[in-house]
Amino acid sequence: MRQLAKKRQDVIKLCEALIDIASMPSTLAVSARTFLDAYFCQRGGDDSPYRLAFTC
């Protein structure tokens, strides 16, 4: 159970870092935005709170 919680925290940290990168004007930001868009569409659809936070 602790391993699952740790993995979840790691994923959250990764996504937060990618969101920070995605807000920058660079080629890397485009890659980060593409990944995040695909990931959150797959996970929660258009009404996912993560996707809404990312696209706003």
VMD Tcl script that builds the backbone (N, CA, C; Angstrom):
set m [mol new atoms 168]
animate dup $m
set s [atomselect $m all]
$s set {name element resname resid chain x y z} {
  {N N MET 1 A 0.824 -1.195 0.000}
  {CA C MET 1 A 0.000 0.000 0.000}
  {C C MET 1 A 0.871 1.263 0.000}
  {N N ARG 2 A 1.949 1.239 0.762}
  {CA C ARG 2 A 2.832 2.404 0.805}
  {C C ARG 2 A 3.516 2.627 -0.531}
  {N N GLN 3 A 3.855 1.524 -1.212}
  {CA C GLN 3 A 4.505 1.662 -2.517}
  {C C GLN 3 A 3.566 2.337 -3.507}
  {N N LEU 4 A 2.296 1.976 -3.465}
  {CA C LEU 4 A 1.315 2.584 -4.362}
  {C C LEU 4 A 1.178 4.077 -4.073}
  {N N ALA 5 A 1.132 4.433 -2.799}
  {CA C ALA 5 A 1.040 5.851 -2.429}
  {C C ALA 5 A 2.283 6.607 -2.887}
  {N N LYS 6 A 3.451 5.993 -2.748}
  {CA C LYS 6 A 4.700 6.628 -3.181}
  {C C LYS 6 A 4.702 6.818 -4.691}
  {N N LYS 7 A 4.268 5.797 -5.426}
  {CA C LYS 7 A 4.222 5.912 -6.889}
  {C C LYS 7 A 3.264 7.018 -7.305}
  {N N ARG 8 A 2.145 7.109 -6.621}
  {CA C ARG 8 A 1.177 8.162 -6.949}
  {C C ARG 8 A 1.795 9.539 -6.712}
  {N N GLN 9 A 2.499 9.710 -5.599}
  {CA C GLN 9 A 3.158 10.989 -5.317}
  {C C GLN 9 A 4.209 11.306 -6.374}
  {N N ASP 10 A 4.935 10.274 -6.812}
  {CA C ASP 10 A 5.947 10.473 -7.858}
  {C C ASP 10 A 5.307 10.940 -9.159}
  {N N VAL 11 A 4.169 10.349 -9.512}
  {CA C VAL 11 A 3.465 10.744 -10.735}
  {C C VAL 11 A 2.966 12.180 -10.612}
  {N N ILE 12 A 2.446 12.533 -9.449}
  {CA C ILE 12 A 1.970 13.902 -9.232}
  {C C ILE 12 A 3.120 14.896 -9.381}
  {N N LYS 13 A 4.276 14.575 -8.799}
  {CA C LYS 13 A 5.443 15.463 -8.912}
  {C C LYS 13 A 5.891 15.594 -10.360}
  {N N LEU 14 A 5.886 14.482 -11.082}
  {CA C LEU 14 A 6.268 14.507 -12.496}
  {C C LEU 14 A 5.315 15.395 -13.285}
  {N N CYS 15 A 4.028 15.237 -13.065}
  {CA C CYS 15 A 3.040 16.036 -13.790}
  {C C CYS 15 A 3.163 17.514 -13.439}
  {N N GLU 16 A 3.417 17.821 -12.176}
  {CA C GLU 16 A 3.602 19.223 -11.788}
  {C C GLU 16 A 4.813 19.829 -12.495}
  {N N ALA 17 A 5.882 19.047 -12.580}
  {CA C ALA 17 A 7.078 19.531 -13.280}
  {C C ALA 17 A 6.788 19.732 -14.763}
  {N N LEU 18 A 6.058 18.801 -15.365}
  {CA C LEU 18 A 5.717 18.928 -16.785}
  {C C LEU 18 A 4.818 20.133 -17.035}
  {N N ILE 19 A 3.902 20.402 -16.122}
  {CA C ILE 19 A 3.033 21.572 -16.270}
  {C C ILE 19 A 3.865 22.849 -16.209}
  {N N ASP 20 A 4.859 22.879 -15.309}
  {CA C ASP 20 A 5.763 24.038 -15.244}
  {C C ASP 20 A 6.521 24.207 -16.557}
  {N N ILE 21 A 7.043 23.099 -17.089}
  {CA C ILE 21 A 7.787 23.138 -18.355}
  {C C ILE 21 A 6.865 23.563 -19.495}
  {N N ALA 22 A 5.634 23.059 -19.484}
  {CA C ALA 22 A 4.695 23.337 -20.569}
  {C C ALA 22 A 4.336 24.814 -20.668}
  {N N SER 23 A 4.502 25.545 -19.584}
  {CA C SER 23 A 4.166 26.972 -19.611}
  {C C SER 23 A 5.285 27.828 -20.201}
  {N N MET 24 A 6.419 27.225 -20.483}
  {CA C MET 24 A 7.552 27.962 -21.053}
  {C C MET 24 A 7.462 28.003 -22.577}
  {N N PRO 25 A 7.969 29.050 -23.204}
  {CA C PRO 25 A 7.941 29.133 -24.671}
  {C C PRO 25 A 9.152 28.421 -25.285}
  {N N SER 26 A 9.037 27.115 -25.483}
  {CA C SER 26 A 10.147 26.367 -26.073}
  {C C SER 26 A 9.643 25.094 -26.743}
  {N N THR 27 A 10.532 24.441 -27.475}
  {CA C THR 27 A 10.188 23.174 -28.125}
  {C C THR 27 A 9.891 22.110 -27.077}
  {N N LEU 28 A 10.653 22.114 -25.990}
  {CA C LEU 28 A 10.413 21.163 -24.908}
  {C C LEU 28 A 9.020 21.361 -24.318}
  {N N ALA 29 A 8.576 22.603 -24.231}
  {CA C ALA 29 A 7.245 22.893 -23.706}
  {C C ALA 29 A 6.165 22.285 -24.592}
  {N N VAL 30 A 6.363 22.328 -25.900}
  {CA C VAL 30 A 5.392 21.727 -26.821}
  {C C VAL 30 A 5.303 20.228 -26.558}
  {N N SER 31 A 6.440 19.580 -26.360}
  {CA C SER 31 A 6.448 18.146 -26.061}
  {C C SER 31 A 5.742 17.858 -24.740}
  {N N ALA 32 A 5.991 18.686 -23.735}
  {CA C ALA 32 A 5.347 18.502 -22.433}
  {C C ALA 32 A 3.839 18.690 -22.549}
  {N N ARG 33 A 3.413 19.717 -23.289}
  {CA C ARG 33 A 1.969 19.952 -23.476}
  {C C ARG 33 A 1.318 18.785 -24.212}
  {N N THR 34 A 1.991 18.263 -25.229}
  {CA C THR 34 A 1.452 17.135 -25.990}
  {C C THR 34 A 1.278 15.921 -25.089}
  {N N PHE 35 A 2.290 15.634 -24.274}
  {CA C PHE 35 A 2.208 14.500 -23.351}
  {C C PHE 35 A 1.077 14.687 -22.350}
  {N N LEU 36 A 1.025 15.851 -21.715}
  {CA C LEU 36 A 0.005 16.102 -20.703}
  {C C LEU 36 A -1.398 16.027 -21.293}
  {N N ASP 37 A -1.569 16.589 -22.465}
  {CA C ASP 37 A -2.874 16.563 -23.117}
  {C C ASP 37 A -3.311 15.125 -23.364}
  {N N ALA 38 A -2.423 14.318 -23.916}
  {CA C ALA 38 A -2.752 12.916 -24.198}
  {C C ALA 38 A -2.989 12.143 -22.902}
  {N N TYR 39 A -2.161 12.372 -21.900}
  {CA C TYR 39 A -2.276 11.643 -20.633}
  {C C TYR 39 A -3.600 11.942 -19.943}
  {N N PHE 40 A -3.955 13.209 -19.832}
  {CA C PHE 40 A -5.170 13.551 -19.110}
  {C C PHE 40 A -6.430 13.236 -19.908}
  {N N CYS 41 A -6.356 13.285 -21.231}
  {CA C CYS 41 A -7.504 12.864 -22.040}
  {C C CYS 41 A -7.779 11.384 -21.801}
  {N N GLN 42 A -6.709 10.604 -21.740}
  {CA C GLN 42 A -6.838 9.162 -21.532}
  {C C GLN 42 A -7.354 8.867 -20.129}
  {N N ARG 43 A -6.891 9.625 -19.141}
  {CA C ARG 43 A -7.234 9.349 -17.745}
  {C C ARG 43 A -8.640 9.820 -17.374}
  {N N GLY 44 A -9.023 11.025 -17.826}
  {CA C GLY 44 A -10.264 11.551 -17.288}
  {C C GLY 44 A -11.181 12.239 -18.266}
  {N N GLY 45 A -10.808 12.251 -19.519}
  {CA C GLY 45 A -11.661 12.915 -20.481}
  {C C GLY 45 A -11.600 14.425 -20.361}
  {N N ASP 46 A -12.476 15.093 -21.067}
  {CA C ASP 46 A -12.444 16.555 -21.129}
  {C C ASP 46 A -12.776 17.227 -19.805}
  {N N ASP 47 A -13.502 16.520 -18.918}
  {CA C ASP 47 A -13.887 17.153 -17.657}
  {C C ASP 47 A -12.970 16.773 -16.495}
  {N N SER 48 A -11.830 16.165 -16.786}
  {CA C SER 48 A -10.865 15.834 -15.740}
  {C C SER 48 A -10.376 17.121 -15.076}
  {N N PRO 49 A -10.344 17.173 -13.737}
  {CA C PRO 49 A -9.863 18.392 -13.075}
  {C C PRO 49 A -8.413 18.703 -13.431}
  {N N TYR 50 A -7.618 17.670 -13.660}
  {CA C TYR 50 A -6.227 17.900 -14.049}
  {C C TYR 50 A -6.172 18.529 -15.431}
  {N N ARG 51 A -6.964 18.027 -16.341}
  {CA C ARG 51 A -6.973 18.560 -17.704}
  {C C ARG 51 A -7.487 20.001 -17.699}
  {N N LEU 52 A -8.526 20.260 -16.924}
  {CA C LEU 52 A -9.064 21.617 -16.857}
  {C C LEU 52 A -8.027 22.577 -16.283}
  {N N ALA 53 A -7.291 22.139 -15.268}
  {CA C ALA 53 A -6.256 22.993 -14.679}
  {C C ALA 53 A -5.146 23.244 -15.685}
  {N N PHE 54 A -4.834 22.238 -16.485}
  {CA C PHE 54 A -3.748 22.374 -17.446}
  {C C PHE 54 A -4.141 23.284 -18.604}
  {N N THR 55 A -5.373 23.169 -19.089}
  {CA C THR 55 A -5.765 23.904 -20.285}
  {C C THR 55 A -6.161 25.348 -19.990}
  {N N CYS 56 A -6.421 25.689 -18.744}
  {CA C CYS 56 A -6.861 27.051 -18.420}
  {C C CYS 56 A -5.749 28.061 -18.510}
}
mol reanalyze $m
mol bondsrecalc $m
mol representation Tube
mol addrep $m
